[in-house]
Amino acid sequence: SLILLNPCCIPRYRFDVMRCMLSPGNITEKLRIASLRCAGEVVVDLYAGIGYFTLPYLVHAGAAFVHACEWNPHAVEALQQNLELNGVQQRCLIHQGDNRKLELRDVADRVNLGLIPTSEEGWPVACRVLRKDVGGILHIHQNVESFPRKALQPGQDHQLPVPLEQEDKGVHEDNDIVLGAGGRALCPTAQSAWQKWAKTTGTQIRMLLQELDGKPWRTSILHIEHVKSYAPHVHHIVLDLECRPLS
């Protein structure tokens, strides 16, 4: 069976519901991607599926070109149909197969890593395809746990938390960082967990880039987007991480 979706302000999708999927819970992130200003940019979408994010980049965000990676042959077939359905097939190249074997290097202004529960296996690939002259932005999806701390039992001492690691001076955080979409009230415990994960991820990405390039890099946390609640105390978030080489 094929289903055709045409919600307001997002591209049209056609796919076999028995062999492919489309998550309605990610609609706010699709709309956010559609609102980005990507004119003239080359985007690499490491987990393209049927075009969940590839199409918003091309149809609305104005990306010049998208390299779309996908290993499910049924999703690849649907992706090709959806590119044609939206009239953007000339601005996209599909790379079918395991993206860890992707031969692209040094091409991307922006990389989308839209896989949960984690896209961590794609981080080295993202670093390889990112432009080495000016860098770019990574959109990293992750399910982050934020379980509340256990209440102290009677007689237990109140102790200050011990810092797990020193602050990484190579990871910068925007003072105007926004947590969550649509002004929703979010649990402070969850926000703290997201920020901690984001800083740790920024450090790991910076180290990967420096190892690949042999030169110092800087990473900056631009934004943390709350996409949806995935399970109790588990949230699907997206980290917008700016990566720039230091001259």
N, C-alpha and C positions, 0 to 999 in steps of 0.2 A: 504494500500500500504506500502511496505517496501522499504527502501532505504539503500544502503550500501555505506559508505564513506570510502575512503582510501587515504587521503592526505599524502604528504610526511612528514615523521617524527612524525606522531601522530597515535594512535591506530585506528582500524577499528570499526565503529559503525553501528548497524542495528536497525531500529526502525520503528514504525508505524507513518507516518507523519500526520495522522488524529487524533492521540491520544497523541503524545509526541512531544517535540521540541528539536532542537539543534541550538544554536546561533552561526552563523559564525563570529559575531563581537567579540567573546571571543577567537578567535584563538590564539592571541598573549599570552594570559594568559595560555592557554592550553600548548603552547610550552614552556612557562617559567616554568610551573610546571614540564614538562617533563625534563627540564634541571637541576632541583634540585638534590642534592645528599642526598638521603633518605635511603641509605643502612642500613638495620637493624632496621629501624624505624617502629613503629606502627602508622598508620594514621587513624583519624576518619573524614569521609566526611559527614557532617551533612545534606547536600542537594545534594544527589548523582545524581538524575535524571537517565538518561540512561548510566551514567558513564563518563560525561564530564571531570571530574577531577580525578575520581577514577582510570580510565584506564591509564592516563599518569603517575600517581603515581606508578602504578604497572608495567607497560610495560617498561617505560623509566627511571623513577627516582629511581627505585630499592627498593621501600618500601617493608619491610618484610611482612606486613599484613595491610589490610584496612578494617575498619568497615564502611560500606556504609549504610546511612540512607535515606529512601525514602518512602513517603506515597501514591504516585500515583501507583496503581496496574499495570497499563499499562507500566509505566516507570520501575517498578520493574521487570516485565517480560522481557523487552528489556535489562535491566542491566544484568540479568542472562544470556541471550543469548550473550551479548557482552563480558562478562567475559569468557565464553566458546570459543567464536570466537577468542579471543586473547590468550587463553591458560593460564589464570591466575585465574581460578575459585577456585583453592585450597588455594589461598592467600587472599580471600575476604569473609566476612560474611555480608549478607544483613539483615538489621534491618528494616522491613516494619512497617510503622505506624508513629505516631506523635513523632518526635525526642525529644520533651519536656518530654516524658515519658520513655526515654531511661534509661535502668538500668545499663549501663556501668559506671564504676568509675575508675579513677586513672590508665589509660592504655595508653594514647596517648602521643607520642613524638611531634605530629603535628596534628592540627585540621584545616580542610578546611570549611569555612563558605561562600559558594558561592551562596548567595541569594541576589538579589536586588529587590526593592530599598534599603532594609535594612535587615541585618541578626541579628538585635539586640535581637530578642526573643530567638535566639540560643546562646547568649553569656553566660548565666548561665550554659547551658548544656556543652558548650565548656570548661568552667572552671572546671566543675565536672569531665569530662573525662580526663583532662590534668594530667600528672603524677605529684604527689605531692612531690616526692623525688628530682627530678631534673628540673621539669617544662618542657617547650617546646615552640613551635612556633604556633601562630594563624595566619591564612590568612583570613582577614576579608574584605568582599566585602561590598561596600556602594555606593549609588548615592549621591554625594555631590554637593550642590548648590554653585555657585560662582558668584553671580550677582555683576556687577560693582557698585561702590559707585556713588551716584547721584552727579552731578556737583553742586558746590555752586552757589547760585543765587547772583546777584549784591547786595552788602550791607551786606552779611553774613560774620561773623567773621571766620577766619581760626583758629580752635582750635585743640589742640593736642588730639588724641584719649585717652579715659579713659580706662585703663586696666580692663577687665571684671573679672579676677581672678588672684590670685597669681600663680606663676609657681609651678607646682607639682614636688617636688624634687625626687619623686619615679618613675617618668617617664623620661627615658633617650633617647636622640636622637643621632643616629650615625652621626658623622661629614661628612661621605661620602655618606649620604642618596641620592638616585637617584630618581628624579621625572620624570615619563614618560618612554615610551619604544622607543627604536630605535633612541634616540637622537633628538626626535621631539621638536621643540620650543613650549613652553607652556606659557600661559598667567600668569604673576606674581600674578594677583588677584586670579586666580584659584589655583595656588600653595600655596598661603597663606591660602586659605580656606581649602585646603586638610590638610595642616600641623596643622592648628587649630583643625580640626576634629580629626586628628590622636592623638594629645596630649590629647584631651578630652576623646577619647576612651581608650587610655592607662591608664588614671586615673580611669575610670569606671571599666575596667577589673581588675586592681590592687586591687581595693576595693572589687570586687566580690570574687577574690581569697583569700584575707585576711579574708573576712567574712566566707567563706567556710572552710578554713584551720585553722583559728585561729592564724596564724603566719604572719609576714611581708613578702611581696613579692615586687619584682622590675619588671617593664616592660620597654622594650627598643624598640624604633621605628627603625627597621632595614631598611625598604624600603617602599616607596609608589609607586605603579605601576598604571599608567594611562592606563586603558583597552580600553575605547572608550568614545566618546561623546554620551550621552544618549538623550539629548534634549538641546535647547539653554541654556547655562550657567549651565547645569547639566552634571556631568561627573561620569562615573562608574570607581571607583578606588579600589585598593586592598592594605590594610595595612598589612605588615608583622610585627607582634608584638611578640617579644621574652619575655617570662614570666619565671622568675626564683625566687625560694624561697630564702630568706636571712637566712643564718645560724646564 
